[in-house]
């Protein structure tokens, strides 16, 4: 997905498996220099990360950015909470959405947009086990149809 200065650094595929993504928002993130270098090297993990909105600010928890190997004392804690940068009205809107039953803020991907690190945050609703099985069955059926069409030609 390389277009118009966008380079994806990491995606949270587990989020699409565990949640229905209702809406997506773009946010900046407050990082130090060695963390940006580490992200450029591709050493970050979004697997069990989540966002919390409190006191008019949004923080991301559980995002692991490995320490930069050429860094020294300037390396920060790999799993420290990091502040997301959004407009105040967007933050208030997201806080109101999260107050609803079963809604959560989940980071979906981290990417570079014109040399700035951005995070795509999704307003998500949790899936039940039967929803996950249904999605897997649909995916398998689609794969079988594609195979049948391919073998037909």
Beta strands, then each sheet from edge to edge (+ up, - down):
strand 1: 6-11
strand 2: 19-29
strand 3: 44-45
strand 4: 50-54
strand 5: 57-61
strand 6: 64-65
strand 7: 82-85
strand 8: 103-113
strand 9: 116-126
sheet 1: 1+ 8- 9+ 2- 7+ 5- 4+
sheet 2: 3+ 6-
end
